[in-house]
Amino acid sequence: MEGLLLFAVSLLSLGAIYAILCLALNLEAGGAGLWDLGIVSFFGIGAYTYALLTAPAAEPHQNYLLGLGLSPVVGLAGAAVTGAITALLIGLPTLRLKREYFLITTLAFAEVLRQVFANEDWLTNGVAGIYGLEQPFRDVLTPSTLPYAFLVIILASLAIVYWLVAKVSGDGFGRALKALRENEPLAMTAGIYPFSHYLRVFMLAGALSGVAGAYYVWYNTLVVPGQFSSNVTFFVWTALIIGGLGNNRGALVGGFLFVVMHDALRFIQASSDMALFLSSLRTVMIGAALILILRFRPSGLLPERPARIAVGGR
Amino acid sequence: MLTVRSVLKSFGGVRAVRNVSIEVEAGRIIGLIGTNGAGKTTLFNVVSGLLPADSGTISFLGRDITRSRADRSSALGMVRTFQTPVGFPQMTVMENMLVFDRHDSAGLLAPLLALAPPRPKPATVARAVTVLERFGLAAKRDLWVQDLSAPELKMLEFARAVMADPKIMLLDEPAAGVNPAVLDQLIETIEDLRRQGMTFLIVDHNLKFMCGICDYIYAMADGELIAQGTPGEVVANQAVLDCYIGRRPKAQH
């Protein structure tokens, strides 16, 4: 029973991380029509920033930059900042491109970043990654309460992210983004300059994904380049499409649902052969779920709805 | 107010607009007629900043806007409508209106830092409702634009332009596909706005509509201006008649 509870806590924590990524992706893809296939870039940058800022200095057998041993709060803030800066650097050349070209270049940049994580040993300790990071608050909390504390913190962060994203998408700025998504030439004649709007929302999505990356390191206590393959991008897209592209609540639901579908089978105790079979099966399950959604609910479980605007005060 | 001088625009080998000069004075309704493919919409696209001109100059309110992007020209007070009125399909009628309010968005930081949930200014919403009522769309304000009928879309196209509160309106085929009752309403609205000082540049095929409303008409064919003058002069012009009705066969001997 204790094991099941811990497993549920772990699943919920991972679900919250995915939900943050889904909300970030929904902001740019659902809200502004930016088909970003490189959301993992910011996730990875955030994770590495967090690790390098909060990890102790490198041991003799290791090799990575910084290792400042700073507080996790600084790590989280750093992850948000580098996520936004990465988005700025990737956005400057790519956001002027039309949809399909934007999509392919963001995918390429994500791959470039993964190669950097894997090959720049001096910076990231290469493919070996950085292991054994201390979970924050280890000294003030007992080990058995740590997972619960983490769940509370990540859920609170998710709530803040949701609040921020909902404010942006419900505001005039969010309306301008939606207008660009729907009809760019018409939006321009309404006085909206596409590039600056895209760049700003891209940076915000980068910052939020960076925060998700930091929590991912916190959750795993390690960071290796293999965690940041484009699979993550496709997982987040799948989660968002299942939940409902263009609907923040859909993004929230999609993130949790995806993790439950993808990782719930891990709990089953099985022989190694069986485990291999089960781990292949989960990809099949996700694929089947995606096909069923696209067939029967193409706009997702919680589709985008008309935004009602109250008339006459209240 | 709006001066177009010797504008040239080609697409590959096709010279869509050749050497066209147009003058729109404040408070007037200027028409632009011509058959399909004459280059009217291309000229609109160039003037509104959606397409760059190959050569020539465009000035608006004394400023050179030849190289100005569409959003900049819009900020100066120029708004245009489109021939195919799709609008922003997956946004409500009300949202479509609000987007055209110049002060609807205050940037990204404002909503991020705000404590209260975002809400458009009540005065802006009230103005949008007033405009929508005028165009008979107030009851549809919470519907997605993709769920409107074709005439409603046409009305919304005009309503958005009014919402922008511009100094000049470029209307691309406002009378196309509009039934006679709605057309009368459209004419009334245009004249109403003109009385309040609005300036118009209108492209349309409907000669009766154009002659009834325009002070001065330019006629285009194959990318060039072929005639200009008061409506009476233009409809009597032989080149225009040839264009619209076809050349009279030469008398047989």
Interface residues (C-beta under 8 A of the other chain):
Chain A: L164 A166 K167 V168 G170 D171 G172 F173 G174 R175 A176 K178 A179 E182 N183 P185 L186 A187 M188 T189 A190 G191 I192 Y193 R200 V201 L204 G246 E304 P306 A307 R308 I309 A310 V311 G312 G313
Chain B: S48 G49 L50 R69 A70 D71 S74 A75 V79 R80 F82 V86 G87 F88 P89 Q90 M91 T92 M94 E95 L98 V99 F100 R102 D104 S105 A106 G107 L108 A110 P111 L112 A114 P117 P118 R119 P120 P122 V125 A126 V129 R141 D142 L143 W144 R160 A164
